[in-house]
């Protein structure tokens, strides 16, 4: 593309006649950036390589791939921009009403008949190029957050659904991140709307600068954000988010002459892509983990790898797990029915499962000035009625049990199953009905 054509709308003209290609290029060239192709094969290669094309003019009768086949490929494309592209079919005297009907049924947008004049051709090109520009502008308004320029929730869920489908199809990893500005409502009341909006723009700017081009960043609600990190390994994603947290803490923004101290809470999940996890369900799981980070005092990153680890005996029979009873427990607030209740009533209070919390010191970011170490979150031991009352029941480790299962020692983990379930129940009850159904389905597949 020349500098003169940089601001012109790009149009593709497809015709096996060199004379017709030259004529169309001459008629449209002053106003549009015109590309040409001699048949459907060349046209499709051009379309897949160049996403800036806005309108296609195509003949019907061509060798290699005719106009009908090109229409079929365009309307069946994976890319939304290609699927919705205006395609104007150029018909000749040999193309009867039946041929036009077939092209219309395959998705033709408009028709123009040979021989055509420059006025007719320009009128079609202008009308459909303008429509395409307006449609793209409206699409951006629907899926973009006006304050930050990031995607909004609707746009993020649409992109996340595509990322999940790709990860499932190719067996690739995917990390999902939820971030929330701590104490934002108090900040809003104390400093006012302009400062609060400045804080949101500041955090959005940090996210935009630190994520890769293939990643997705979005604003979720009043003071929240989300990231989708395709091919993001869990540990690496946790490290990235911890560095973001430290940067936001160590470099507070100055807005309207005020230095605004900030902290964020974050959750990093790895959705179960080998099952039919949808975008909304994956986001719900990240939301639940984020609530735990906030409930623990904020200013921390919780990471939870949700991809199940397979062990030689990690089945329903090896663990002795009654799935029907587990499903009932996740809906019920009564004591566990998988084991006799402890003698001490106070020992029925379960300890919540503790997801991994990032405590690794953040690596220096490029361009950072030397600063004092960012404050690290302090996780106080969880004090419960059971431990306060001096219960003799052993507090088993969920992580240790999972390691036993992974190493093929499922029977050793099964001996501690009642205590494990009681520890996990508070977390399991946070799941939605859909997430509970997915968990039960997963466990059933393991036990199949």
C-alpha positions, 0 to 999 in steps of 0.5 A, a space after each residue: 500500500 502506498 502512502 497515498 492509499 493509506 487513508 483510502 478504503 480497500 476494495 477487492 475486484 475479482 474477475 478472470 478478464 484482465 480488461 475488466 480488472 483494469 477498467 474497475 481499477 481505473 474507475 475506482 482508483 481515485 477514491 479507493 485502494 483497489 486490489 485485484 484477483 483473477 479467480 476465486 482462489 487468488 481472491 480467497 488468499 488475498 482476503 485471508 492475508 489482508 483484514 483491511 479489505 472492506 468490500 468485494 466485487 466478484 464475477 460469477 464465471 471464473 476458472 479454478 474457483 468461481 464466484 459461487 464458491 468464493 461466496 460460500 467460503 466468505 460466508 463460512 469463514 471463521 472471522 466475523 469481519 470476513 463473514 459480514 463483508 459486503 460482496 457485490 456480484 458482477 453479472 453478465 448477459 449470460 447470467 439468467 435469473 436462476 444464476 442471480 437467485 443462486 448467488 443471492 441464496 449464497 449470501 450476495 449483498 448486491 448485484 451490478 450488471 455488465 457493461 457498467 459505467 463508472 457512476 454505477 460502480 462508484 455508487 455501489 462502492 461508496 454505499 457499501 463501504 460507508 455501511 461497513 464503516 458505520 457497522 464497525 463503529 457501532 460494533 466498537 461502541 457495543 463491545 468497548 468501555 468508553 472510559 478506558 478503551 478496553 473491552 467491556 464485559 460483553 466483548 470480553 465474554 465473546 473473545 473468551 469463548 473463542 479463546 476457550 474453543 481454540 485452547 480446547 481444539 489445540 490442547 493449549 493452556 489458557 489463563 483467566 484473571 480477575 482484578 478488582 481495585 480494593 476499597 474503590 467505593 470509599 475512594 470514590 466517596 472520599 475523592 469524587 468522580 474525576 479522581 475515581 475515573 482517573 484511578 480506573 484509567 491508570 489501572 487500565 493503562 498499566 494492564 494495556 502496557 503489560 499484556 501481550 498483543 494476543 491477550 485480552 483486557 477488559 473492564 468489568 463493572 465499576 472497578 474491576 478488570 479481566 484478562 484472558 491469556 491464551 497459551 498462558 501457563 498458570 505459574 507464569 500468569 500468576 507471576 505476571 499478575 503479581 508483578 502488576 500488583 506490585 507495580 500498582 502499589 509501588 507507583 501510585 498515580 497522581 491525579 488532580 495534584 493528589 497522590 492516590 495510594 492503590 492496592 488490588 486483589 486478583 485471582 488467576 484461574 486455569 479453566 478446564 478446557 478439556 470439558 465444555 466449560 463456557 466463558 460465563 462459567 469460567 468467569 464465575 469460577 474466577 469471580 469466586 476466587 476473587 471474593 476469597 482474595 478480597 475476604 482475606 484482606 485484599 492486596 493479594 493474588 490468589 492462584 488456583 490451577 483448575 486443570 485436574 491432575 490425573 493419577 493412576 488411581 484417581 477414580 471414584 472407586 479408588 477414593 470411595 467417593 459417593 457423588 450423589 452425597 457430595 452433590 447433596 452436601 454442596 447444596 446443604 448446610 448440614 454436617 457431612 454425611 460422608 463420615 460420623 460427626 465428631 464428638 465435639 460439636 464445635 469441630 463441625 466448623 470447616 476450614 475453607 480450602 486455601 488457594 495458593 497465594 502469590 508470595 514470590 517477590 516481583 521481578 523488576 519491570 523494564 524502565 522501573 526506577 529503584 523503589 522500596 519493596 512493595 508491601 507484601 500481603 500477610 496471611 494470618 493463620 485462620 483461627 476457627 472455633 474448632 482450633 480454638 476449642 482444642 479439637 483433636 481432629 487432624 487438620 489434613 492438607 488438601 495439597 498433600 492429598 492431591 500429591 498423593 493422588 497424583 503419585 498413585 497413592 489414592 488409597 492413602 488420600 481416601 483414608 483422609 477423605 472425610 476430613 478433606 471434604 469437610 475442609 472443602 465444603 465451604 468452597 464447594 458451596 460457593 459454586 453455582 448450580 452450573 459449576 456444581 454440575 460440571 464438577 460432578 460430571 468431571 468426577 463421574 468421568 474420572 470414575 467411569 
